[in-house]
Amino acid sequence: MFVSLAVVTVFMSALLLVSARAKSLRTRHITEQMSTLGVPQGMMAFLIGAQIAGAAGVIAGLWWGPVGIAAAIGLTLYFAGAVAFHLRVGDRKGASPAVVLTVASVALIVLRAATL
C-alpha cells in the first residue's frame, strides 16, 4: 500500500510543481484561463504558494503521516474550488482535470490514512 501512496504522491507533486511554474511564468494560456474564470491577478501568488506548499506537504507526509493527510486535505479543497470556479463559468472541459486531481487528492488521504 505504501508503494501506491508513494507513486500517487510523486505524481501529484510533479503536477503541482509544473502548474505552479506555469502560473509563475504567467503564460498566455494560464493568464487567459484565470481571466475567464474571474481569478484576480493578485490571487496568483497565493495559488502558486498553495501548490508548492501542497507538493512539499504530501512529500513530507511520506515520513510524517499527519502532515501528509493535512496537505492532501488542503489539496482536496484547492481542487474542489477549482472545479467550482470552472463550473461557475460553464467550463466543463476545464473542470475535468480539476475533478481528476480532486479525486487523486482524496486518494492521497485514504492511502496515507491506511498506511499510518
Number of C-alpha atoms within 10 A of each C-alpha: 9 13 9 12 22 18 11 18 28 14 13 22 21 14 15 22 18 14 17 21 15 16 19 15 11 15 12 11 11 15 17 12 14 19 12 13 19 13 13 9 12 8 10 17 13 11 16 19 13 18 23 19 18 25 26 18 24 32 20 16 22 19 10 14 20 18 18 25 23 16 25 28 18 18 28 24 15 19 21 19 15 20 22 16 20 22 16 13 11 12 15 12 10 16 19 14 14 21 18 13 21 23 15 20 27 18 18 27 23 14 20 26 14 12 11 10
